[in-house]
Amino acid sequence: MALGMSDLKKGMKIEVDGIPYKITDYAHVKPGKGAAFVRCKIKNYLNAKTIEKTFHAGDKFGIPDLQQKTMQFLYDDGEMLQFMDTDTYDQIGLTYDQVGDTEKWIIDGMNVEMMFFKGEAITVEPPMTVEMKIVETPPNFKGDSQGGKKPATLECGAVVQIPFHLIEGDIIKCDTRTGEYLEKVK
């Protein structure tokens, strides 16, 4: 099935010139003169690089042959991140480049969605939200109750901005796509 410019949406997966991409940013542009077009930032699933691409009305592209499978993160062996298929117990390793910046959200034993392109493992996606413990954050000071934010390092290694009232040991929920604090877990 061929897709056109009008079918594009943020988060959609497309195949351009035989390479699978994910649309990370999308803007429909209608200049005063000339035809409308779509300017997108697309992330290459094979090498994790993001490029900017412009699509015009006649451009066609396909839906990539992607499969997703739930895998469990086992460990980092120093060269690759090792994952296990929870059904067959097969182990698959991905390089740091393949995992990209999602690595900072993955901890031992976590289930992730591994992406396969034409039968080959290419990347993983962590859950949209994760619950993590705060392992390091500056102490609170008197008067730090209004609005502001402070940095906090989570058990997975990610650094997020949190409200002043949270302290080390608190468990919080974060959005892995944006890296934002969502709420404190009761």
N, C-alpha and C positions, 0 to 999 in steps of 0.2 A: 504494500500500500504506500503510495507516494503522498507526502505531505507538502503543503505550500506555506507561503508566508503567513497567511491568515490563521493557520493552525498552531502557530508558536505560542508557548506560554512558559512562564518561569517554572523551573523544576522539571520540565519535559526532557526526555531523552531522545536524541536524534542521531542519525548517521549521515555524515558528510564525507564524501570521497572514501568510503570504506572504513571510517574511523568513528567510534561511538563518542558522543559528547552529551553533557548535561548543560542545559541553559541555566546559568546562575544569575543573569540580569537581562532584562528585556525592556526595550523602549520602542514604541511605534512612533515614527517620525513622519509628519506630513508637512513638507516644506511649502512655502507660498507658491513656488514655481516647481513644476515637475511632479513625478509620481511619488506616492508614499512608499516608505520602506521601513524595515525593522532592523534596529541595531541591537545586537545581542553580545553578551559575554558568555562564552561557552567553555566548559572545562573538559579537556580531553581525558577520557577514562584510562587510556593506555599509558600516558606519561604524567598525568596530573597537572599539566600546564593549562593556564587559562588564556584564551585569546579573544579578541573582539572581532566580530564578523557581521557584515551587513547583508541582509537578505532582501531581494526585490520581488515584485509580484510574480514573475515567471519562474523563480527558482523552485526546484523540487528536491526533496531529500526523503530518506526513508526512516523507518523505525528500526533501531539496531536489534540484532539477535542477542538480547541480554536475558540471562536467567539469574534469579536470586536464590540463594540457599542460606539457611541459618547455620552459622558456624560458631564454635566457641573458641575464644582466644586462650591459648595455652601459655606461651612465653615468648620472650624476645631472646634469640640466640646470639645476638651481637651483629649478625648480618641480615637476618630476616625475622619477620614476625610469624610465629607458627600458630595455625588455626586447625581445629579438628571438626570434622563432620560428625554431628551428634547422632546420626543414624548408622553410618557405616564405620565410624572411628578412623577414617582415613585422615591423614595429616597433610595440610597444604601450607607452604610458606610463601609469603609475599615480601617483596623488598620495601624499604622505607619510602622509596619514590612511588611505588604502587599504592601504598596506604595513604601517603600524603599527610596533611595536617590533621586528619581524623585520628591519628595515632595518639594525640594528647588526651583523647576521651576514652581510650580503651584500657581496661584493667584486667588482670588475670581472672579467668573464669567468666568473663562477660560474653553474652551472645550478641553477635553482629550479623548483618546481612552481607554475605560475600557475593560479589557480582562476577558473573562469568560471561565472556564474549566469545561466541563460537566454540564453546567448550573449554576455554582457557580462563583461569582465575585472573582477574585484572585489578580489583580493588575491593574495599569493604566500606560499609556505611554503618556507623554506630546507631543505636536507637535515637529517635528525635530528642528525647529528654532522658537525662540520667540523674540519679541521686548519688551525690558524693559527699564525703566528709571534708570539712575544712581542716587542713593540717597546719597552715601558717597564715596569720593575718596580724596586722598591728593592733595593739590594745586600744580600747575605747578611752576617750578622755572626756571629762566633764564638758558639756556643751555640744558634744557631737551627736545630738539627737535630731537635728533638723536636716531632713533631706539627704545630703551628700552621700558619697560612696567611698569605699576604700578597697584596695586590692586584696585578694585572698588566693592562696595556692591550695588546690584541691588534691585529694589523694591520688588522682590520676596524673597530676603534674600541670594541669591547665590552670591558668590564672584568670579569674573573673572579678568584676567589680561588684561588691556586695554592700548592703546598707550597714551603717555604723554599729547597729545593735547586735550583729552576729559576731560570734567568737569562735575560737579554735574548738573543734570537737562537734560543732553543730553540723547537721546534715542538711544540704540544700539541693534543690532541683534546678538543673540548668538546661538550656536549649543548646544542643550540640551543633546546630546549623549556624547560629549567630554568636555563640559563646556568651550568652547573657544569663544572668541570674533570674530565675522565675519566682521561686518561693522557698521558704524554710519548710522542711519536712517535720511534721509533728512527732 
